[in-house]
């Protein structure tokens, strides 16, 4: 995967005790990349993946990602 650094748009909580992958959409704000979680709906993972630019990985031992924390986004396609 190609990766980029971005700021988390909001606080994100992983599944307790498990590595969590959060799909995100990227946007540019004040010259910085911002990673915003893609809402998951009843339509399932395919729709979520189509709306997302990539994902962030939250390790099982991390309690949360803080708002404005720098994260690594693994892109689904080359930027």
C-alpha positions as CSV (number, residue, x, y, z in Angstrom):
1,X,0.0,0.0,0.0
2,X,1.0,3.6,-0.6
3,X,0.8,5.7,2.6
4,X,0.3,9.3,3.5
5,X,0.3,11.2,6.8
6,X,-3.0,12.9,7.9
7,X,-4.6,14.3,11.0
8,X,-7.5,12.4,12.5
9,X,-10.7,14.5,12.1
10,X,-12.3,13.1,15.3
11,X,-11.4,10.8,18.2
12,X,-11.6,7.1,17.1
13,X,-12.1,4.1,19.4
14,X,-10.9,0.7,18.2
15,X,-12.6,-2.6,19.1
16,X,-11.3,-3.5,22.6
17,X,-8.3,-5.9,22.5
18,X,-8.3,-6.3,18.7
19,X,-6.4,-4.6,15.9
20,X,-8.9,-2.3,14.2
21,X,-9.0,-1.0,10.6
22,X,-10.9,2.2,10.1
23,X,-11.8,3.2,6.6
24,X,-11.3,6.9,6.0
25,X,-11.9,9.6,3.4
26,X,-9.2,12.2,2.9
27,X,-9.8,15.9,2.5
28,X,-7.4,18.9,2.5
29,X,-8.0,21.5,5.2
30,X,-5.8,24.6,5.8
31,X,-3.0,22.9,3.7
32,X,-3.1,19.7,5.7
33,X,-4.6,16.3,4.9
34,X,-7.4,15.2,7.2
35,X,-8.6,11.6,7.6
36,X,-12.3,11.4,8.3
37,X,-13.9,8.0,9.2
38,X,-16.4,6.7,6.7
39,X,-19.7,5.9,8.3
40,X,-20.6,2.2,8.1
41,X,-24.2,1.6,7.2
42,X,-26.5,-1.4,6.8
43,X,-25.4,-1.8,3.2
44,X,-22.1,-3.4,4.3
45,X,-18.4,-3.2,3.7
46,X,-18.5,-2.8,-0.1
47,X,-20.3,0.5,0.0
48,X,-18.0,1.7,2.8
49,X,-14.9,0.7,0.8
50,X,-16.2,2.5,-2.3
51,X,-16.5,5.8,-0.4
52,X,-13.1,5.5,1.3
53,X,-9.7,6.6,0.1
54,X,-7.9,4.3,2.4
55,X,-7.7,3.0,6.0
56,X,-5.8,3.5,9.2
57,X,-4.7,0.7,11.5
58,X,-5.2,1.0,15.2
59,X,-3.2,-1.5,17.3
60,X,-4.9,-3.7,19.8
61,X,-3.1,-2.1,22.7
62,X,-4.1,1.5,21.8
63,X,-7.2,2.8,23.5
64,X,-8.1,5.5,21.0
65,X,-6.8,7.9,18.3
66,X,-7.1,11.5,19.5
67,X,-8.6,14.2,17.4
68,X,-5.9,15.9,15.4
69,X,-3.4,13.1,16.1
70,X,-1.2,12.3,13.1
71,X,-2.1,8.9,11.6
72,X,-0.7,6.9,8.7
73,X,-3.4,6.3,6.0
74,X,-2.9,3.2,3.8
75,X,-4.3,4.2,0.4
76,X,-6.4,2.0,-1.7
77,X,-4.9,3.5,-4.9
78,X,-1.8,5.4,-5.8
79,X,-2.2,9.1,-4.9
